[in-house]
Amino acid sequence: MEKLAKIAGLLAAGAMLLAAMPAEVYADNPIVQTLYTTDPAPVVIGDRVYVFTGHDEDGASYYDMRDWRCYSSGDMVNWTDHGCPLSLKTFSWAKSDAWAGQVVERNGKYYYYVPVIANQGGNSIGVAVADKPEGPYKDALGHPLCQDYGYIDPTVFIDNDGQAYLYWGNPQLTYCKLNDDMISIKGSIQKVNQDAASFGYYKDRASSYEEGPWFYRRGNLYYMLYSAGGIPEHIAYSTSSSPTGPWKYRGVIMPTEGRSFTNHCGVVDFKGHSYFFYHNGALPGGSGFARSVAVEEFCYNPDGSFPTIKMTDNGPDPVATLNPYRKTEAETICKESGIKTEECSEGTMNVAYIADGDWIKVKNVDFGSGAKSFSARLASPYDGGKIEIRLDGTNGKLVGTLQSKNTGAWQTYTTQSCTVSGAEGKHDLYFVFRGGSGYLFNFNWWQFTPVNAQEADPTPAPTKTPTKAPTQTPVPTEAQPTCLPQVPGETAEIPEGWYYIRNVHAGKYLQVECDLAEAGANVLLCDSDRNSGQEWYVSHGEDGTITLKSGRGDFNLDIAYGKDEDGANVGIYHAYGGEAQRFKVKKASDENTYYIATACSGYGRVLDDEKKSKENGANVIQWRYNGNNNQKWVFEPVNAPTATPKPTATATPKPTATATPKPTSTPTPTKKPHRPVKYSALELDGTCSLFH
């Protein structure tokens, strides 16, 4: 959920950080801890709740949101990670800001309505469609459904008569009817009357409505929940006897709290219980730009009104037990410490970045009369890791230990097993990972075998001797990035300061396309004009690397999504200093010429003039080192003071009147050392062309 005209106020509010939380947290809220999630949009499909979320990138000091995520649960405590069903890359016409969206099902199809910034036209609402809730989703139109200032945070609802409604907007609540195809507008777009009687009074504003509407029906009453007030936000609601109003203000549901200056809610009923989803900054490093989805159970008052709902660490009680004798994805998690998830070569997600002492909690597991064995699908190029299977705590009863085996590669999986003893009845199940230094293995799924199971003979005698040994079906493996040698040559120390950076082959300079001061703007080559889009500030890191800050604002030169591959696009993105934004400058054989090697490739790839073009507008990419002139660069000092970085080119809007704490820097979550993984990467292009 994003503010559109309050950047200064937001940045100040983003500094509302409390004391750091401990690294190991046993509470069950927030529901996802492997990354930062935002703007929950829950929907009940069959016997599961799916929640679609936004995604705050690690270490962001502003809104750095590039994709959406999907999770589901059958018990409201253990959540399965379905990965990224949709990203900015899905929409060829979109360039940035993957903000709050919502999914609805109709006629066996799933429609995902999301706001983005378009290459042309600014704030836009797109719609994507899929055959199953977890996607993947495809752009349904090839262009925005609608666009205008403040067109963000869509919420969709299909009424009992089959008419679908789409509401959205900041600061103006707006709606339209949708045709049965769900991808076209019926009639005209309407603005909602936002007086205080409809949406509450807040200080000197017409009403308290801000953004993030959530629209649904319960009985004969229509509910409009929304983020309200200034900064920080609270959640309020209004009701109506009609899907289009008039609306009556009913009060505050969730007061301001939670170490995030925004909030965004969603409500569902599931298995006879009512649930309220929201986000806060409760995870370590959490803030207004590093948010996390949480959920609370609640009961409506007899008249249909909401009680006051407070944020908790515990979250709801389970509404079902988890059956350990069914195959369960390893990324089905109640709580975890240390691990991440990633795309798996076997078609789902897998748990990754597992190191000694990391653990996973699975809540309310019913072992019944007991288990006798445990199987897990593991992959690793090393031996030595193991899974301790414990009950009710990381130091709880040990019922089994599985020693992992070398499978040859991170995405080459085998099923490995161990005996189990003492796992009976209902328990919280803990997988505690042990081993030496570095990462241990990847973990795809697990399953227990009950004590009363009939086991087949593991080596049955064939009825007929085959004339030829059967061919084993190969396990699919993920293509691993090729390990490249580092770019040769001595690392150069370019003095800190402002530079124009010229490509030797083209004779042209690194340029932010259209001089855009926006995350995701493309970087290309053009003739020298000494504008701020050609100016780059060199800052030194402790590891011999540099970052290159653009003269267009607080944006760094960036390899799209940190891809470790040839052809990865080069642009600018919010400055956070991660691997995608760090470089080593290596001396070339020619005097005062250099290669700019990328950290995300392990310094085996460099900035490159794509296709060795000498034309204005030639694209800049990452490519493996070959020593050619199109990979050589010259740093030419800018004739301006260089003692401190140049001020941001874009004027900072005036902050809102709401008092906010003094800004402090947002802490960057610690990132483990890199190992080759498959990136679900996104190349963000510019919004216009200088030369077409």
Secondary structure, 3 states (H helix, E strand, C coil): CCCCCCHHHHHHHCCCCCCCCCCCCCCCCCCCCCCEEEEEEEEEECCEEEEEEEEECCCCCCCCCCEEEEEEECCCCCEEECCCCEEHHHCCCEEECCCCCEEEEECCEEEEEEEEEECCCEEEEEEEEECCCCCCCEECCCCCCEECCCCCCCEEEECCCCCEEEEECCCCCEEEEECCCCCCEEEEEEECCCCHHHHCCCCCCCCCEEEEEEEEEECCEEEEEEEECCCCCEEEEEEECCCCCCCEEEEEEECCCCCCCCCCCEEEEECCEEEEEEEECCCCCCECCECEEEEEEECCCCCCCCCCCCCCCCCCCCCCCECCCCCEECCEECEEECCEEEECCCCCEEEECCCCCCEEEEEEEECCCCEEEEEEEEECCCCCCEEEEEECCCCCEEEEEEECCCCCCCCCCEEEEEECCCCCCEEEEEEEEECCCCCCCEEEEEEEEECCCCCCCCCCCCCCCCCCCCCCCCCCCCCCCCCCCCCCCCECCCCCEEEEEEECCCCCEEEEHHHCCCCCCEEEEECCCCCHHHCEEEEECCCCCEEEEECCCCEEEEEHHHCCCCCCEEEEEECCCCHHHCEEEEECCCCCCEEEEEHHHCCCEEEEEHHHCCCCCEEEEEEECCCCHHHCEEEEECCCCCCCCCCCCCCCCCCCCCCCCCCCCCCCCCCCCCCCCCCCCCCCCCCCCCCC
